[in-house]
């Protein structure tokens, strides 16, 4: 004869099994066949966004003119310090920030254009992206150098203008105002178009990776070193670069 307890158990439905808690992002990525990898270390990300902010400030102060040119010169010096830092960090920084990891060869560029990209090119810069980075660094160096030597004829002279001849200063001013700024603008627009292309066509969120540092990759890639020791080293390198630039331009 069934007991009351047994009958009551039949009348009351069992509680539905609880769903397991959501897996961490890393596990969800692995379940989807992707792996979360630290690609851009914090110093590289800080450099990137500091440079972007400085370029915006340079454009604004340059077109404003007048008293704003003093800030234009200061921002130019800041960009020079950032560029010097990036050169050093490109030799000793995180795995994917080093020039050795993304300097392209003609064969690599051809293979990439043919759709024969190597898996590791999904992590750091692609061959075309690497060419864009190198072009941007070279143009920025040239733009800062010509700015330091220039004389706009309106009361502003670069910090190193008195070190060169008037002919060289005039040539530097022409390059800075008529050539360099438009070449730099073209590279910035190309950079923005490339980001949009990768986001819309290839479904790759490059901006998110440069903010958070991680990328979702279809294979296990070696992560970039991004610990306290490497960040302290980066801070030291940046301070040395800033001091060297300040000394060279008279700040």
C-alpha positions in Angstrom: 0.0 0.0 0.0 1.6 3.4 -1.0 2.4 5.8 1.8 1.1 9.3 2.0 4.6 10.6 1.4 4.8 8.6 -1.8 1.4 9.9 -3.0 2.4 13.4 -2.2 5.6 13.1 -4.2 3.6 12.1 -7.2 1.2 15.1 -6.9 4.0 17.7 -6.5 6.1 18.1 -9.7 9.8 17.9 -9.3 11.7 21.2 -9.6 13.3 21.6 -13.1 17.0 21.2 -13.1 18.8 24.5 -12.9 20.8 25.6 -15.8 24.5 25.7 -15.2 26.1 29.2 -14.8 27.4 30.8 -17.8 30.9 29.8 -18.6 33.7 32.4 -18.4 34.4 34.2 -21.7 37.6 32.2 -22.2 35.7 28.9 -22.0 32.9 30.1 -24.2 35.4 31.2 -26.8 37.1 27.8 -26.7 33.7 26.1 -27.0 33.1 28.1 -30.2 36.4 26.9 -31.6 38.2 30.2 -30.7 40.9 31.0 -28.2 41.3 34.3 -26.3 44.9 35.5 -26.6 46.6 38.6 -25.2 48.0 40.2 -28.3 48.5 43.9 -27.5 50.2 44.6 -24.2 49.1 47.6 -22.2 52.1 49.8 -23.1 51.3 49.3 -26.8 47.7 50.2 -26.3 48.5 53.3 -24.3 50.9 54.3 -27.0 48.3 53.8 -29.7 45.6 55.9 -28.1 48.0 58.6 -26.8 49.3 59.0 -30.3 45.7 59.2 -31.7 44.8 61.9 -29.1 48.0 63.8 -29.8 47.3 63.8 -33.6 43.8 65.2 -33.0 45.3 67.9 -30.8 48.0 68.7 -33.4 45.4 69.1 -36.1 43.2 71.3 -34.0 46.0 73.6 -32.7 47.6 73.8 -36.1 44.5 75.0 -37.8 43.7 77.4 -34.9 47.1 79.0 -35.2 48.0 82.1 -33.1 48.7 81.4 -29.5 47.7 77.7 -30.0 50.9 77.1 -31.9 52.7 76.9 -28.6 50.5 73.9 -27.7 51.1 72.6 -31.2 54.8 72.6 -30.6 54.4 70.8 -27.2 52.2 68.2 -28.7 54.7 67.7 -31.5 57.4 67.0 -28.9 55.0 64.6 -27.1 54.6 62.7 -30.4 58.3 62.6 -30.9 58.7 61.0 -27.4 55.9 58.5 -28.2 57.6 57.6 -31.5 61.0 57.1 -29.8 59.2 54.9 -27.2 57.6 52.8 -30.0 60.9 52.2 -31.6 62.4 50.9 -28.4 59.3 48.9 -27.5 59.3 47.4 -31.0 62.6 45.8 -30.0 61.9 44.7 -26.4 58.1 44.8 -26.0 55.4 42.2 -26.1 55.5 39.3 -28.6 53.2 40.9 -31.2 54.4 44.5 -30.7 58.0 43.7 -31.8 59.0 44.6 -35.3 60.5 41.1 -35.7 57.0 39.6 -35.5 55.4 41.6 -38.3 58.0 43.1 -40.6 56.7 41.9 -44.0 58.6 40.4 -46.9 57.6 40.8 -50.5 56.7 37.1 -50.6 54.5 37.5 -47.5 52.7 40.4 -49.0 52.0 38.5 -52.3 50.8 35.5 -50.4 48.5 37.6 -48.3 47.0 39.3 -51.3 46.4 35.9 -52.9 44.4 34.8 -49.8 47.2 32.5 -48.6 47.8 34.2 -45.2 49.6 32.3 -42.5 47.7 31.5 -39.3 50.0 33.8 -37.2 49.0 36.8 -39.4 45.6 36.6 -37.7 47.2 37.5 -34.4 49.3 40.6 -34.9 49.6 42.9 -37.9 48.9 41.5 -41.3 51.5 42.2 -44.0 49.4 45.1 -45.3 48.8 46.4 -41.8 52.5 46.2 -41.1 53.2 48.3 -44.2 50.7 50.8 -43.0 52.2 51.0 -39.5 55.7 51.5 -40.9 54.5 54.2 -43.3 52.7 56.0 -40.5 55.8 55.9 -38.2 58.1 57.2 -41.0 55.7 60.0 -42.0 55.2 61.0 -38.4 58.9 61.2 -37.8 59.3 63.3 -40.9 56.5 65.6 -39.9 57.9 66.1 -36.4 61.4 66.8 -37.8 60.2 69.3 -40.3 58.1 71.0 -37.7 61.1 71.4 -35.4 63.0 73.1 -38.3 60.2 75.2 -39.7 59.4 78.9 -39.7 55.8 79.7 -40.7 56.6 83.4 -41.1 53.8 84.3 -38.7 55.8 84.5 -35.5 56.3 80.8 -34.9 59.5 78.9 -35.3 60.4 75.4 -34.5 62.7 74.6 -31.6 65.6 73.7 -33.8 65.1 76.3 -36.5 68.1 78.3 -35.4 70.3 75.3 -35.9 69.9 75.2 -39.7 70.1 77.5 -42.7 67.2 79.6 -43.9 67.0 77.6 -47.1 66.7 74.3 -45.2 64.2 75.9 -42.8 62.1 77.1 -45.8 62.1 73.6 -47.3 61.2 72.1 -44.0 58.3 74.5 -43.6 57.0 73.7 -47.1 57.2 70.0 -46.5 55.5 70.3 -43.1 52.6 72.5 -44.2 52.0 71.5 -47.8 53.1 67.8 -48.1 53.4 66.1 -44.8 50.0 67.0 -43.4 48.1 65.8 -46.4 50.2 62.6 -46.6 49.5 62.0 -42.9 45.8 62.7 -43.4 45.7 60.2 -46.2 47.3 57.5 -44.0 44.9 58.2 -41.1 41.9 57.9 -43.5 43.4 54.7 -44.9 43.7 53.3 -41.4 40.1 54.1 -40.6 38.9 52.5 -43.9 40.9 49.4 -43.1 39.4 49.1 -39.7 35.9 49.4 -41.2 36.7 46.8 -43.8 37.9 44.3 -41.3 34.8 45.0 -39.1 32.2 44.8 -41.8 33.7 42.3 -44.3 35.9 40.1 -42.2 34.1 40.4 -38.9 37.2 41.2 -37.0 36.9 43.8 -34.2 40.3 45.5 -34.3 39.3 48.4 -32.2 38.1 46.2 -29.3 41.4 44.3 -29.4 43.3 47.5 -29.2 41.2 48.6 -26.2 41.2 45.3 -24.2 44.3 43.7 -25.6 42.8 40.3 -26.4 41.9 38.7 -29.7 39.7 35.7 -30.4 41.8 33.4 -32.7 41.1 30.1 -34.3 44.3 28.6 -32.9 46.4 28.8 -29.8 48.9 31.6 -30.3 51.7 32.6 -28.0 50.4 35.5 -25.8 52.3 38.8 -25.5 54.0 39.3 -22.1 51.9 41.9 -20.3 52.7 41.7 -16.6 53.8 44.2 -14.0 57.5 43.9 -14.7 57.0 44.6 -18.4 54.7 47.6 -17.7 57.2 49.1 -15.3 59.9 48.7 -17.9 57.7 50.4 -20.5 57.1 53.3 -18.1 60.9 53.7 -17.5 61.5 53.6 -21.3 58.8 56.3 -21.9 60.3 58.5 -19.2 63.8 58.3 -20.7 62.4 59.0 -24.1 60.4 62.0 -22.9 63.5 63.4 -21.0 65.7 63.0 -24.1 63.2 64.8 -26.3 62.7 67.5 -23.7 66.5 68.1 -23.5 67.0 68.1 -27.2 64.3 70.7 -27.9 65.0 72.9 -24.9 62.1 72.1 -22.6 
